[in-house]
Amino acid sequence: MQNEKILQDENQKVQFDFSNSLNVFEPHELANMYSEYLSDVDFVVEGNERLFCVEYKNANIEGAENPQALTDKLNTEAFWKKIAKKFYGTMFLVWACNQNPQDKPVQYILLIETNPCIDAVIKKRFMLKMQSRLPFKYKENEQIKRHVIDYDFLIMDINEWNEKFPAYPVEQIKNKVEQL
């Protein structure tokens, strides 16, 4: 029987082991019902202390047709608007599906693999760019009664993820031929 908390990316090149989580929610099918209006992140992971909304992007997959394309997109406003839209749409679905019944603090994370890798200075610039697009102002607004976003927006690669969140390891899936 397959563990419902061990998931793969859409290209089946990366495995996400959320076995230690309380719950994993994949809102993709629900968002697709109204794709003109809703976007979603890849995974919503309920940990003991917080809810992680994780979007995964990879331009380092073997055989990628245009690995530079993602790196080029990172410098466009359209890309960052789309990423922000994914977090807003996801929170709508989290609330609609009661996926955060204990109203845990929320963190948005962009897990990204590019070639060449994004250095710390560029990551900081992108994180600051997202600060203005995400609903951080709601934290101080007394009309907002539920957690929307509580932690800094993070951009990290797989190695950084595994260091910061070792309870939820992410790894490349080895080619079956290599394993023999």
C-alpha positions as CSV (number, residue, x, y, z in Angstrom):
1,M,0.0,0.0,0.0
2,Q,1.3,3.4,-1.0
3,N,1.9,6.0,1.8
4,E,-0.4,8.9,1.0
5,K,2.1,11.2,2.6
6,I,4.9,10.3,0.3
7,L,4.4,12.3,-2.9
8,Q,6.2,13.1,-6.1
9,D,6.5,16.1,-8.3
10,E,4.6,16.3,-11.5
11,N,7.7,15.0,-13.5
12,Q,8.2,12.1,-11.0
13,K,11.8,13.2,-10.4
14,V,11.5,14.4,-6.8
15,Q,10.0,12.7,-3.8
16,F,8.5,14.5,-0.8
17,D,8.2,12.5,2.4
18,F,5.6,14.1,4.6
19,S,5.1,10.9,6.7
20,N,5.8,12.9,9.8
21,S,3.1,15.5,9.1
22,L,-0.3,15.4,10.6
23,N,-1.9,15.9,7.1
24,V,-1.1,16.7,3.5
25,F,-3.6,18.5,1.3
26,E,-3.2,18.8,-2.4
27,P,-5.7,21.4,-3.7
28,H,-4.9,21.0,-7.4
29,E,-8.1,19.3,-8.5
30,L,-10.3,21.7,-6.7
31,A,-8.4,24.7,-8.1
32,N,-8.7,23.3,-11.6
33,M,-12.5,23.4,-11.3
34,Y,-12.2,27.2,-11.5
35,S,-8.7,27.6,-13.0
36,E,-9.5,31.0,-14.6
37,Y,-9.9,32.3,-11.0
38,L,-8.0,30.0,-8.7
39,S,-4.4,28.8,-8.6
40,D,-2.9,26.5,-6.0
41,V,0.4,25.4,-4.5
42,D,1.6,21.9,-4.8
43,F,1.3,20.8,-1.2
44,V,-0.3,22.1,2.0
45,V,1.4,20.3,4.9
46,E,0.1,20.4,8.4
47,G,2.9,20.1,10.9
48,N,2.7,20.1,14.7
49,E,3.2,23.9,15.0
50,R,2.3,25.4,11.6
51,L,0.8,24.9,8.1
52,F,3.2,25.0,5.2
53,C,2.0,26.0,1.8
54,V,4.7,24.7,-0.6
55,E,5.1,25.5,-4.2
56,Y,7.8,23.5,-6.1
57,K,9.5,24.6,-9.3
58,N,12.4,22.7,-10.9
59,A,14.4,23.5,-14.0
60,N,17.1,21.0,-13.1
61,I,15.3,17.9,-14.1
62,E,17.2,15.5,-16.4
63,G,16.2,16.1,-20.0
64,A,14.6,19.5,-19.4
65,E,13.9,21.0,-22.8
66,N,14.8,24.6,-21.7
67,P,16.3,24.7,-18.3
68,Q,17.1,28.4,-18.6
69,A,13.4,29.2,-19.1
70,L,12.6,29.2,-15.3
71,T,15.6,31.3,-14.5
72,D,14.5,33.8,-17.1
73,K,10.9,33.8,-15.7
74,L,12.2,34.7,-12.3
75,N,13.0,38.2,-13.5
76,T,9.4,38.9,-14.7
77,E,6.6,40.5,-12.8
78,A,4.1,38.0,-14.3
79,F,6.0,35.1,-12.6
80,W,5.8,36.6,-9.1
81,K,2.1,37.6,-9.6
82,K,1.4,34.0,-10.5
83,I,3.2,32.7,-7.4
84,A,1.3,35.1,-5.2
85,K,-2.0,34.1,-6.8
86,K,-1.2,30.4,-5.9
87,F,-0.9,31.3,-2.2
88,Y,-4.1,33.3,-2.2
89,G,-6.1,30.6,-4.0
90,T,-4.7,27.9,-1.8
91,M,-5.7,29.7,1.4
92,F,-9.3,30.0,0.0
93,L,-9.3,26.3,-0.5
94,V,-7.7,25.5,2.9
95,W,-10.5,27.5,4.6
96,A,-13.3,26.1,2.3
97,C,-12.1,22.5,3.0
98,N,-11.4,23.1,6.7
99,Q,-7.8,22.0,6.3
100,N,-6.6,24.2,9.2
101,P,-9.2,23.5,11.8
102,Q,-6.9,24.5,14.7
103,D,-6.0,27.7,12.9
104,K,-2.2,27.1,13.0
105,P,0.2,29.8,11.9
106,V,0.8,29.7,8.1
107,Q,4.1,29.8,6.1
108,Y,4.5,30.1,2.4
109,I,7.5,28.5,0.8
110,L,8.8,28.5,-2.8
111,L,11.0,25.4,-3.1
112,I,13.0,26.0,-6.3
113,E,15.7,24.3,-8.2
114,T,17.4,26.3,-11.0
115,N,20.5,26.0,-13.1
116,P,22.6,27.9,-12.1
117,C,21.4,28.0,-8.5
118,I,20.0,31.2,-7.1
119,D,22.5,32.8,-4.8
120,A,21.6,34.3,-1.4
121,V,21.5,37.9,-2.7
122,I,19.0,37.1,-5.4
123,K,16.9,35.0,-3.0
124,K,16.7,38.0,-0.7
125,R,15.7,40.3,-3.5
126,F,12.9,37.8,-4.5
127,M,11.7,37.4,-0.9
128,L,11.4,41.2,-0.5
129,K,9.5,41.3,-3.8
130,M,7.0,38.8,-2.4
131,Q,6.6,40.7,0.9
132,S,4.7,43.3,-1.0
133,R,2.5,40.8,-2.8
134,L,1.5,38.6,0.1
135,P,-1.0,39.5,2.9
136,F,1.4,40.4,5.7
137,K,-0.7,43.5,6.5
138,Y,-3.5,41.2,7.6
139,K,-1.4,40.2,10.6
140,E,-2.0,43.6,12.3
141,N,-5.7,44.0,11.1
142,E,-8.1,43.1,13.9
143,Q,-10.9,42.3,11.4
144,I,-8.9,39.2,10.3
145,K,-9.7,36.4,12.7
146,R,-7.9,33.5,11.1
147,H,-4.2,32.9,10.3
148,V,-3.4,34.0,6.8
149,I,0.4,34.3,6.9
150,D,2.6,34.4,10.0
151,Y,6.2,33.5,9.0
152,D,8.5,35.1,6.5
153,F,8.1,34.0,2.9
154,L,11.0,31.6,2.1
155,I,12.7,30.7,-1.1
156,M,14.9,27.7,-0.8
157,D,16.4,24.8,-2.7
158,I,16.1,21.1,-1.7
159,N,19.3,21.1,0.3
160,E,18.2,24.2,2.3
161,W,14.7,22.6,2.8
162,N,16.3,19.4,4.1
163,E,18.4,21.4,6.6
164,K,15.6,23.5,7.8
165,F,12.8,20.9,7.8
166,P,14.5,17.5,8.3
167,A,11.2,15.9,9.4
168,Y,10.0,16.3,5.8
169,P,12.8,15.1,3.6
170,V,12.9,15.8,-0.1
171,E,15.1,13.9,-2.5
172,Q,15.8,13.2,-6.1
173,I,14.3,10.0,-7.4
174,K,17.0,7.8,-8.7
175,N,16.6,6.3,-12.2
176,K,15.6,2.6,-11.9
177,V,18.4,1.6,-14.2
178,E,20.9,3.4,-11.8
179,Q,19.5,1.4,-8.8
180,L,20.2,-2.1,-10.4
